[in-house]
Amino acid sequence: MLNNYLVEHLKVLKSLKKLEPVIKKAIKVSVDSLKKEGKLIFAGNGGSAADAQHLASEFVGRFVNDRKPISALALTTDSSALTSIANDYNFEHVFSRQIIALGLTKDVFFCISTSGNSKNLISAAKAAKSRGIFIIGLLGRDGGLLKSMCDLSIIVDSDNTANIQEAHIFIGHVMCSEIEARLSD
């Protein structure tokens, strides 16, 4: 049983090698933003919400090295903002209203979606685009509608949600390590 899961997991992880150029570009864009005192903003739904929080915490806390905190936040953590926006408007705007309130042109917005079709992330990407914020999609499957809305799309080639999420965290950890190292120079 376990071997079947490992075979599929390893197949997806091995396929990430072809994403190296786009991951390098995402790292460069992120480092450039942070050097200009921008921040990294993360959002996602369900397991991707947990991934958004996980990655933001790696930057604000530390990943490998003891260093200065790196400016990052997850739009999924303010339960009062999430519930008031969903109640007063609708769930489609829970991230876009936060982007409008908190996002700056020098920031980078990470949309994390296994399908690429989450309405609230599409709305957030539109808001980020209108503010001149660089958008990076951590996506799965074929990238969905977000693929064309993002300035840079990192698409995990899999239809299995769990494998996509595992790959997103792996990519996020690679990015944390590289960004941390480059900001220490």
C-alpha positions in Angstrom: 0.0 0.0 0.0 2.6 2.6 1.1 4.7 1.8 -2.0 1.9 2.9 -4.3 1.7 6.3 -2.6 5.5 6.7 -2.6 5.7 5.9 -6.4 3.2 8.6 -7.2 4.7 11.1 -4.8 8.2 10.6 -6.2 6.9 10.9 -9.7 5.4 14.3 -9.0 8.5 15.5 -7.1 10.8 14.3 -9.9 8.7 16.3 -12.4 9.5 19.5 -10.5 13.0 19.6 -12.0 11.5 21.2 -15.2 10.1 24.0 -13.0 13.6 25.1 -11.9 13.7 28.2 -14.2 10.4 29.6 -13.1 11.2 28.8 -9.4 14.5 30.7 -9.8 12.5 33.7 -11.3 10.1 33.6 -8.3 13.0 33.6 -5.9 14.6 36.6 -7.7 11.3 38.6 -7.8 10.7 37.9 -4.1 14.3 38.9 -3.1 14.0 42.1 -5.2 10.7 42.9 -3.5 12.1 42.3 0.0 15.2 44.4 -0.7 12.8 47.3 -1.5 11.0 46.7 1.8 8.1 45.0 0.1 6.4 41.9 1.6 5.3 38.5 0.6 1.6 37.9 0.8 0.1 34.4 0.7 -3.4 33.2 0.3 -5.2 29.9 -0.4 -8.2 27.8 0.6 -8.4 24.6 2.8 -5.0 22.8 2.7 -3.6 25.7 0.6 -4.7 28.1 3.4 -2.6 26.0 5.8 0.3 26.1 3.2 -0.1 29.9 3.0 0.2 30.2 6.8 3.1 27.7 6.9 5.2 29.5 4.3 4.5 33.0 5.8 5.6 31.7 9.2 8.8 30.3 7.8 9.7 33.8 6.6 8.7 35.7 9.7 10.2 33.2 12.1 13.1 31.4 10.5 13.6 28.5 8.1 17.2 27.3 8.5 19.3 30.2 9.8 18.8 32.5 12.7 18.3 35.8 10.9 16.2 39.0 10.8 12.5 38.4 10.2 11.4 38.5 6.6 8.2 40.5 5.9 5.5 38.0 5.0 1.8 37.5 5.9 -1.0 35.0 5.2 -4.4 36.5 4.4 -6.0 33.4 5.9 -5.1 34.2 9.5 -7.4 37.1 10.5 -10.6 35.3 11.3 -12.4 38.6 12.0 -11.5 40.0 8.6 -12.4 36.7 6.9 -15.8 36.4 8.5 -16.8 40.0 8.3 -15.9 40.3 4.6 -17.7 37.0 3.9 -20.7 38.0 5.8 -21.0 41.6 4.6 -20.0 41.0 1.0 -19.4 37.3 0.1 -16.6 34.7 0.3 -15.4 35.7 -3.1 -14.0 38.9 -1.6 -12.2 37.6 1.5 -8.8 38.0 0.0 -9.3 40.9 -2.5 -10.5 43.3 0.1 -7.4 42.5 2.2 -5.1 43.0 -0.9 -6.7 46.4 -1.5 -6.2 47.3 2.2 -2.8 45.9 2.8 -1.0 45.4 -0.5 1.6 47.7 -2.0 3.1 47.9 -5.5 6.4 46.6 -4.2 4.8 43.4 -2.7 4.6 39.9 -4.2 1.3 38.0 -3.9 1.3 34.2 -3.9 -1.9 32.6 -5.0 -1.9 29.0 -3.8 -4.5 26.8 -5.5 -4.4 23.2 -6.5 -7.1 23.8 -9.2 -6.3 27.4 -10.2 -10.0 28.2 -10.3 -10.8 29.4 -6.8 -13.1 32.4 -7.2 -11.7 34.3 -4.1 -8.2 33.9 -5.4 -9.2 35.1 -8.9 -10.8 38.1 -7.3 -7.6 38.7 -5.2 -5.5 38.4 -8.4 -7.6 41.1 -10.1 -7.2 43.3 -7.0 -3.4 42.7 -6.9 -3.1 43.4 -10.7 -5.0 46.7 -10.2 -2.5 47.7 -7.6 0.5 46.7 -9.6 1.5 43.9 -7.3 3.5 41.0 -8.8 1.5 37.8 -8.7 3.0 34.3 -8.4 0.7 31.3 -8.7 1.5 28.1 -7.0 -0.9 26.0 -9.0 -1.8 22.5 -9.9 -3.5 20.5 -12.7 -3.4 22.8 -15.8 -3.2 26.0 -13.8 -6.8 26.9 -14.3 -8.0 30.4 -14.8 -5.3 31.8 -12.5 -2.5 30.6 -14.8 -3.1 33.5 -17.2 -3.8 36.0 -14.4 -0.5 35.5 -12.7 2.7 37.2 -13.7 4.5 33.9 -13.0 2.9 30.5 -12.7 4.5 27.5 -11.0 2.3 24.7 -12.0 2.7 21.2 -10.5 1.8 18.7 -13.2 -0.6 16.4 -11.3 -4.3 15.9 -10.9 -3.9 14.6 -7.3 -4.6 17.3 -4.8 -2.5 15.8 -2.0 0.5 15.4 -4.4 0.1 19.0 -5.6 0.0 20.3 -2.0 3.1 18.2 -1.1 4.9 19.7 -4.1 3.8 23.2 -3.2 5.3 22.9 0.3 8.5 21.4 -1.2 8.7 24.3 -3.6 7.9 26.8 -0.8 10.7 25.3 1.4 13.2 25.6 -1.5 12.2 29.2 -2.0 12.5 29.9 1.8 15.9 28.5 1.9 17.1 30.4 -1.2 15.5 33.7 -0.2 16.9 33.4 3.3 20.4 32.7 1.9 20.3 35.6 -0.6 19.1 38.1 2.0 22.0 37.1 4.2 24.6 38.1 1.6 
